[in-house]
Amino acid sequence: MFVLGGARSGKSRYAQAQVEARGGRLAYIATAQAFDEEMQARIACHRGERDARWTTYEEPIELADAIAAASVGADAILVDCLTLWLSNLLLAGRDVAGEGAKLVAAVQACSVPIALVSNEVGMGIVPEHALSRLFRDEAGRLNQRVAQAARRVVFVAAGLGLALKG
């Protein structure tokens, strides 16, 4: 399942509820990096929303490898979020298209149900700065690739999910 939405739309909460409904041992793959106190607080808030069923994997770059590792001991996986992962790739100078292809292959090979969360960033104004435009463009391309590979795609606004596919 691929869950898209804007900032603070409820997409993470929606995806987490869908994964928790499956039951069993759950894996949470976090792509965020805590570079400042505000991000540390956000991460702590997300951690507090998960109970003992969850095992957390923190992986800002090697997402395909983290999915493979998490699938061994989990009954379902939640990846949150692809746009933070994309930011990490861009800042590290990684090949975004190549990493996106590895991600899609890992998702398709995953032996357990997986939900991926991403921001829809292409619905606003054209960003003023080149890096921001690059991020928007790459996020749009990545979201399209993941949506094409996913069996189910949900757009979340105001905490409500709208099925786009499946």
PyMOL commands that set and color helices and strands:
alter all, ss='L'
color gray80, all
select helices_A, chain A and resi 11-22+37-48+63-73+82-92+96-109+130-149
alter helices_A, ss='H'
color red, helices_A
select strands_A, chain A and resi 2-5+26-30+54-58+76-80+114-119+153-157+160-165
alter strands_A, ss='S'
color yellow, strands_A
deselect
rebuild
show_as cartoon
